[in-house]
Amino acid sequence: MLTGEPTIYVKTTDRGKKTAQAFCPRCGSQVYARHVEDAKFYAVRVGTVRQRNELEPKVQVWARSRVPWLNKLGSIRELDEQ
């Protein structure tokens, strides 16, 4: 998405936090998610970023439900939930 505004869908997490999910209005691809109450947290969908090879993960979220074939990322912090 290079121009325009994303389509926003607000959902409520298991813990009751509201998150805004942003989608490209043209193709429907997820662009990012953010907490509604705390705009400092953004989860950018890595597939939407041209510089994705330069991004290094800092935390692995939802580790408790990771698929068995995905190895632990030992050098970063894990969170079982969001």
N, C-alpha and C positions, 0 to 999 in steps of 0.2 A: 504494500500500500504506500504509494508515494504522494498522493494528494487526497484531500477530503478528510472527513471525520469518520472514525470507526463506529460501527454499530455496537451499542453497549447492552449487555444483559446482566442484571444484578441477581446473584444467587446467594443463598445463606449456607454457610458451612456447617459441619457437624457441631461445631462449638458455638454457633450462633452469630459468627462474624459475617458481615455482608461483603461480598467481593464483586467488583465490576469486571466482567469478562468482555474484552474488546475484540471485535471481529471485523475483517475487511467487508464492507457492504457489497462489494462486487463478487468476490469468490467465496466468502464465508470462512476464510482461514483465520485461525486464532492469532492475534497479534500480541496481546499482553493481558495480564490480570492484575488487579490492584485491590487493596483493602479500601473500602469506602470511607471508613472512619480515620484511617491512617494512610494518607497519600504518599508517605515516604517509602512504602513497600510496593515495588512493581516486580512482577514476574514476566519477563520478556520471553516470548517463544523463540527459542534459538534458531529455528528454521526461517525466521523472518529477518534475520540480521545478516548482512553481507560479511561482516567481520567475525562471524561465529568461530572461526579457527583461532582467533585471538582471545576469546573469552575462556576464562578458567573458572570452574565451579568453586564456590566457597562453602556451600552447604548442600547436603542431599536430603530433600524433604520427602516425607512419606516412605521412609526406609522400611517400615514394617510391612508394607505391601509391595515391595519391589519384586519383580519376577525372579525366579530362582537362578536363571542363567546370567543375570546382571551381577557382576562382581561388586564388592564393596569398593568405594572410592576411599581407601584408607587414609589419604592425606587430608580429608576434609571432614567437618563435623556432620553428624547424622541427626535427623529429627524423625521420630516415628510418625508424627503428625505435623500438620501445619500450625 
